[in-house]
């Protein structure tokens, strides 16, 4: 049987380190980010992550959002805690 994928994102936002170890923490980050007001679909995907496959897909979406923030210069992204 396969093991669940461990998800953690470590972000530096304005020099402050934020570690997201759960989708709930990720949703808080998205809501607080200035571009979060445009991320309703991402928040819906996080809220709907009711099984391991959907959870993995939600983490990919969160990582994509964080990557976009990194490209905009707002955050520095590391995929390890």
C-alpha positions, -999 to +999 in steps of 0.1 A: +000+000+000+014+034-009+022+060+018+005+094+018+026+121+004+039+145+031+032+181+022+050+211+036+058+244+021+082+269+036+078+305+025+097+336+033+073+366+031+090+400+038+117+381+057+093+362+079+093+324+076+059+308+072+056+270+072+024+254+059+020+218+071-018+216+064-042+227+038-059+248+066-026+267+071-023+270+033-058+285+031-050+310+058-019+321+038-039+324+006-067+344+022-041+368+038-021+374+006-030+405-014-037+384-044-058+360-024-089+379-033-085+364-068-079+329-056-115+317-049-110+286-071-079+276-051-098+280-018-126+259-032-101+232-042-086+233-007-120+231+009-130+202-014-099+180-007-118+152+008-096+122-002-059+116-007-060+123-045-078+156-041-055+165-012-025+159-034-040+180-062-049+208-038-012+209-026-001+211-062-024+241-066-011+257-035+025+252-046+016+267-080+001+298-062+032+301-041+054+297-072+035+326-089+040+347-057+077+339-059+078+350-096+061+382-086+089+388-060+065+387-030+077+355-015+107+331-015+096+295-018+113+264-004+097+230-006+113+217+026+105+225+062 
